[in-house]
Amino acid sequence: MGSPIEWAKYPFLVKLLEDDSKKIVIQKGSQMGVSTYCILLTLYLTKLKIAPRGVIYWLPTRSLVNDFVSTKLDPLIEENTDDPIVNQNSSDKDNLGIKMLYGIPTFWRGLESKSGVKSISADAAIYDELDESDQSQVRQARERLSGSDIKIERELSTPTIPDFGINKVFQESDQHHFFFKCESCSQWNSLELDFPRNFLQDLSGNWYRGCKKCKQSIENTKGFWAPITKSDLRGYCISQLYSKTKTANEIMNDYYTTEFIGHFYNHVVGQPYLSATDRVTESQVLNLCNQLKPMKHESIATTFMGIDQGSKLHCVIMQKPNIVLWVGELDQFEQVDEYIKKFRVSQVVIDALPETRKARELMNRHKNKVWLCFYNDNQKGSYAWNEDERIVSVNRTESLDVGTQSIISSTITLPARNQWIEMFAKHCSNIAKTSEENKETGAKKYTYKKLGPDHLRHALNYCQIAMSGSSGGVVSVTR
């Protein structure tokens, strides 16, 4: 192979290469060589004909597949002159979607395409960057191995929040961590489990990796993998904290200066992170219920309505200042008319997608009342109201922050508990705020990640947007 891998920099990967477990999950920090391990695994499975029906390498999007194949896989194939991986007369090197490696088909696919997920089958699958992938598509992708007796799987990702994606699966595993033995006192140290206690300063103010017991410096290459629990599922946690290319000073400078502490824990420590203000709990929401006021079914006062489109129309109706009167689901757009009348609704904000035509029909039936809402990540500050087209454009994260803060600060009131309010509480708990990095620019931003059904949470958001537009603060935009 043209460019040998410097295994001295990646001693923690040797164990993974030797591990022949059918399924392995890897919770990892960034840039730790795990994707290279997965390419080597793919070559191993194809060269030895262990996966004769092929290997599928999944990534979140097609664009990420293109970058991955052209920058990581293709150069390795081209450098491999001693043992040709592909037939030199084959056109596979020009096909990013499928390559015949040692005569075995390998598929390189993005998980955003339903047709791409359904059209192939294989004996082995690798799911890279699991947390960034559409989780419903991941479930579909797993079916691609249903006809195989071999079923070799690797799931890997930088974690985001607890109990989601790779962390949820990793917690079901035996949870291997890379431990370092202190030469002075024989204490075993896990840098990620004990962070930041294993990072200490000397008299000159320089940081070093030290023993949590005796404080002596520890060597960050002489490690040993060990599980911390029992499970039939094999799992590994890999952290940048023991990277040979990142000094202790660099790590701690990032730790104390970062604006995105969650991003630091995810990408450097290799651990999920969630602050108390990034996700509300069901109990927090249910504590807002006024047990003396059951849910209403009409109103004599002016109200506001938010509608999120899904398989049904999920609705929230409120009156000022921040009082929820009714929560529920409707089957048809025509039913909305009745609720607008019963609750004397003055403003409706409805999710414009996916049934834009039906939403426009509703808007046309209720002139000067209904607005179509589009989430726009580039929209900053005040909501942009277009009077001519009856469209309101809002930043998704900034608008959702309003509802999250109203729940955390207890400035919103709910009616007495019933099945709909309990569903509302569940939906509110099914989103969490995380930091996200643009793969092309490296820029970081906050976004809300969906953890489960969340339609009623977005209906609340649209309802609060409707209330904000009635206060005289509407900014008209001409397009």
Summary of the structure (lengths in Angstrom):
residues: 479
radius of gyration: 26.4
end to end distance: 57.2
largest distance: 82.2
contacts: 1543
relative contact order: 0.10
helix: 33%
strand: 25%
